Amino acid sequence: MSQIVIVGGGQAAGAAAETLREEGFDGDVVLVAAEAHPPYQRPPLSKGYLAGDDGVDAAVLHPASWYADHAIDLRTGIRATALDVAARTLDLADGTQLAYDALLLATGATSRRLPLPGADRDGVHYLRSLDQSDALAAALRDGGQRLVVIGAGWIGMEVAATARGLGNEVTVLDRDPVPLAAALGTRMGEVFRALHEEHGVVVRTSVSVEGIVGSERAEGVVVDGETLPADLVLIGVGAVPDTALAEEAGLEVQGGILVDGALRTSAPGVWAAGDVANAFHPVLQRHLRSEHWANALEGGKVAARSMLGRDVAHDGIPYFYTDQFDLGMELSGYAPLMADAEVLVRGDLDAREFIAFWVDDGRVVAGMNVNVWDVNEQVQALIRSGARVDPAALRDPDVALESLIA
């Protein structure tokens, strides 16, 4: 194998390039990123980087010089326009055509757009990219702004917490009855609602957003016939996998680019990883698409090794973390199994120092540690073991988690 091409500028692309060199691949590596930046990770964009507490180094995986030092041909600000899987070529917007022996699609996802009247006005923001975080930060860091957040998912709630911490007035709007209920269920979602309300965020749920009004820029959001004043609006209603390149090339796409457990697509010589990949999970025995940081990191590594012919499987337990106000949280587990699981709590829910376990058929399928640290490895081991657990022991903080692992 002489040339590997990676398409994408996020965590999965960067991890794949790094892993190829760590695994001893000495052929050509070309990394094509549509954005002007070297590959970066997204978590800081709604947290420390947005707040101004962290510099760009917190997001960017490596400076451009690192890629040169490792003989990786980094091409930023160039979009891939066409993929020919039969000829094994990739066309770029600058007129270049790249031949490849193996190609990784790590094109990520784009913000889901709301077809709202006025959504194209100045002052309406989305948050998916480094440049979008810069634009939002410029408006928020001096404080004193009225921010309306449409959507109470992770991005919406994280930005709400950051913006409030910077001294802005924040209102969060959501059509569902409880924030984050889709990810965590009603009981845990209420923990986050209370957290935000205690810090002065107005959280309005079960509402219908009808439009964004203003003369030249956003000045208000119409909610159930009422206009809420707004200087800024953030729309955070999820993301859509960027599958256009794959679809036009004839790859199998279903809720993302379909790949097997080793992240191989339906086309020989083409792999996919990160937010764009709908990967077969060997444990769940079903396809699973995840937009979380850990999935992109591990997926990039697995794809690199798979392209080199290693016997690998993308079988890790999905992992996510958040920091909002004085709450830090880690979540590990299988989202498809959480919806019908029973939630058991170890610790103090009111003090927000606890571990929540999602238990299905006597087995832990997910665990979330909130302001309790150095337990995530044990939580993941418990999930991986598939052991049947005694609910009383699971709730009891005096019972070591290790003792519950069969």
N, C-alpha and C positions, 0 to 999 in steps of 0.2 A: 504494500500500500504506500503510495507516494504522496498523495495530497488529500487532506481532510478539510472540508469547508464547514464553518459554523455560521448560521444565520441567526442573529439576535444580539441584543446588548444588555441582557439582564443577568441574574444570578446563575441561571442554568448554562448560558453560553460561556460566561466567565469560568465557572467551575469545570466545564468540559475542557476548555482550552488548557487550564492549569493541570487537570488530571492527565491529559494526553502526554504532557511533558514529564509529569511525575512517573508515569507508567513506562517511560523510556521510548516513546514514539519519537523518531528523529526525522520523520518526513516533513513535508510542508503543511503548515496549519494556517488557514486564512479565516479570520473572523470578521464578518460583515455586520455592522451595526447601523441601523437607520438613524439613530440619534447621534449628535455630535460628541457625545461623551464616551469614554471607555466603559465597559460593562459595569453596572452598579446594581445594588440591592435596593428594594423598595421600602422595607420597614422604617428606616429613619425619615422618610419623606413626610410622614404624618406625625412624627414624634420629635426627636431631638434636633434633626436638621431643620424641620419646619419652625421649631421654636427658636432656633439660633443658638442652642446649647452645643451643637456639634457642627463641625465643619464638613465640607464636601467629602473629606477622606472617610467619614463614617459611612458614606453610601458607596463611593467608588471602590471597587474591589482591589484594583491595582492601577497605578498611574500608567500612562501610555508608554513610558520608558520601560516598564516591566515586560511588556509584550515584545518590545524590540530586543531586550536582553535575553528573552527566551525564544527568539527566532519565530515569533508569531506575527504574521502579517495582519495588523489591525487596521481595518478600514472603517472609519466612522463617518457619519453623515451621509451614508450611501444606502439606498434602499434596494433590496433584491426585487426584481420585477417579473422574472419568469424562471421556472424550473422545468427542465426536460429530463425526465427520469430514464428515458430510453438512451439518450445520448450522454447522460450523466454530466449535464452542464447547467450552470446557473448564470442568468443574465442580470446585470446590475444597471441601475439608472444612469450611471455615467458612461454606458456603452460597452463596458468591459464584460467579457464572458469568461467564467471560471469553469475549468474541468475539475471533476472530483472523483475520487475513488470511494469516499464515504462522505455523507453530508448529514449534518444535524440541524433540524428545524427547531429553534428555540425562540420563536417569534412572539411569545407571550400572549397578552390579552390587551384589549382596549376598554376604556370606560364605557359602560352602557349609557346610551343617550336617552334622555326623556323627551318625548315629543310634546313639550309644553309650549304654549304661547309665551314668547319672550325669552326662551331659554338661550337664545343666541345674543342676548344683550351683553354689553360690557359689564364687568363685575360679577358675571356668572362663571364659576370655576368648576373644573373636574380635577381629580388628583390621581394621576397614574405615573407621571414622569417626573424627572428631576427638574425640568424647566417649569412644569406646572407647579411644583412645590415652591420654586423660586418666586413665581408670580404670586402665589397665595401668601407666601411669607412677607413679601414686600407690602402687602395690604394689611397684614395682621400684626406685625411685630411692634408697631408703635402703640397698639391698643386703641380703645375708644371706638371701635367699629361695631356695627350691629350685623352679626353674621347669622344667616339662616341656613341650616344644614338640612337638605332634603335626603332622607335615608338614614336609618339608625342601625346600619351594619357596622363592620369593624372600621372602615375608613371614616364614616361619618362620626362615629363616637370618638375615635382617636383624635380627629381634627377638632371636634368640639372641645375635648379636654385641653388640647394644646392651645387653642384660641382663647379659651376662658382663662387659662394660666397666664396668657399675655395681656389680660385686662380688657378683653372684648366681651360684649353682650352676645350670648349665644342662645339660639332656639333650635332645637332638633325636631324635625317633623317626620312621621313615619305612618304608613298606611296600616301596619300591623298593630295589634294591641300592646305588645311588649317589645322593647328594644332587644335586638340580638336573639330573639326567640327562635329564629330559624336555625341559628347555629348552636344555641345552648339550651333551648327550652324556656318555658315561662318562668320557672322558679329562679334560675340563674340569671335570666335576663332582667328580672326585677332587682337583682343585686346591683347591676350596672345602672339601672334607672335611678335608684336611690343614691348611688355614688355621685352621679352627675347633678342631681337636684340639690344635694347637700353643698355642692360647689357653685351653685347659682345658675346652672344651665336649665333652661326651660325645655322640658321634654313633652311634646304633644304627640300622642299616638292615636291610632284609629281615625286618621284624618285623610282628606283628599286634597291634594295640591292641584289647583286649577290653572295657575299661570304665574308668570313673573312680569311685573309692571314697572314702568319708568319711562322717562322721556328719551334720553339717549343711553342711559345705563340702568342697571337694576336699582330700583328704589323700594320695592316691596314684593312680597309673595302672597298670592291670593290662596287662602286655605278655607274651604267650606264657606265661601262667600265673604270671608273677612280678609282684609289686607294687612299683613304684618310688615311694618317698616323694616327695610334691609339696606345696608350699604354694600353688602357682599352676599353672594349665594354660593354654596357648595352643593353640587349634585353628586351624591355617592350612593348609587343604586345598583352596584355590582359591576361586573366586567364580562366581556365577550371574547372568547379565544380568537386570536388573529390567524384564521385558517385560510385566508384568501390564496396565498401562494400554493398551499397544499391542494386546495380544491381545484385550482386552475391546472395543476399538474396531474390531476386524476387520482390523488391519494384518497384512501378511504377516510371519510370524516363523519363523525357522529358525536355531537356535543364536544368537539375537539378532534385533533388528529388521532385516530385509533392506532394504538401500538400494543405490542405484546409485552410480556413481563420483562423483556430485555430492551424495551423501548424501540423495537424495530417497527417501521410503518409497513403498509401494504406494498410499498415499492422497494425492490432490492437496492441496497446501498444507501437507504435513507432512514434516519432515525428522528425521533422527536422527543423533547423533554421540556419540563417546566409547565407553566400555566396553559400552554397550548395543547398539551398531550393528554389524551384520555387513555390512561394506561391500565392494562390488565393487572390486577393485584392478586398475587398468588394466594394470599391468606383469605381474602374476601371472595375469591373466585368470581370476580366481576370487574368491569372497567370502572375506574375512579379518576376523576379530574380534580386536581387540587390547585388552588392559587396561592398556597402558603409558601413562605420563604424556605422552609426545610425541604419541601418537595422539589423546589427548583434546585437547591444546593445538591441534594442527593441524586436527583434525576440527572443533573449534568455529569456527575461523577460516574453513575451507572452507564449512561449513554457512551461516555468516552471509552470505558472499559469494554463495553459491548462492541463498539466499532473496531476495537483492537482484537476481537475474537475471544475475549475472556468469557467464562461461564458465569454470568451475573443475573441477578433478578432485582427489580425495583420493588422490594417487599417491606420497606420500612414502615413503621407506624407513623401516620401523619402527625405533625407537630406544629403548634402555633403559639405565639406569645403576644402579649400586649402590655403596655404601660399607660395607665390613665389616672391622672391626679396621683394619689398615694396608693394606688392599687397596681400591683404587678402580678401577672398571671402567666402560667404555662398550661397549655392544653395538649394532651396526646390522646389519640383514639381514632376510631373509625366512625365518621359522620353518618354513613348509612345505617349503622346499628344503634345510633344514639336516640333516634326519634321515639322508639317504642320502649326504651330502657327505663328502669327505675333509677332515680337519683338518690344516692345515699351520701350524707355529709359527715365528715370527720373534722371536728374543730368548731370554731365560733363563727357562725354565719353573720351575726350582727356586727361583730368586730372586723369582719372581712379578713379573717385569718383561718383558712380552712382548706381541705381537699374535698372536692366533689367527685364521686364515682358514678359512672353510668353502668348499671348492672343489667345484663340480659341473660335470662335463663341461668342465673347463678354465677355468671362469669363477668368480669370487668371488661367492658369494651371501650371505655374512655375514662380519663381522669384529668381533673383540672385543679392545680394547686394555686391558691390565691394567697399572696403574701406569706407563703410557706415555702422555704427554699431547700435545695439539695435533696429533693425527693423525686424528681422527674425520672431519673433512671430506674428507681424502684417501681414507680407507677407504670413505666413502659414494660418492665420485666413482668409485672403482674398481668398486664394485658396480653403480652406475648405468651405467657404460660398457659393461658386458657383454663386456669385452675378454678374450680368451684369454691366460692368463698362464703364464710359465715357472715351474714349482714352485721351482726352485733360486733364481730371482730373488726370488720371493715370500718365501722363507725368509731371504734375505740382508739383514741390516740396513744394509749399505752401499749397497744399491740403493734409490734414492728411489722411494717409492710413486707419485709423479707420473709417473715414467718408464714405469710399467706400464700407464698409462691410454691406450688407443688414441684 
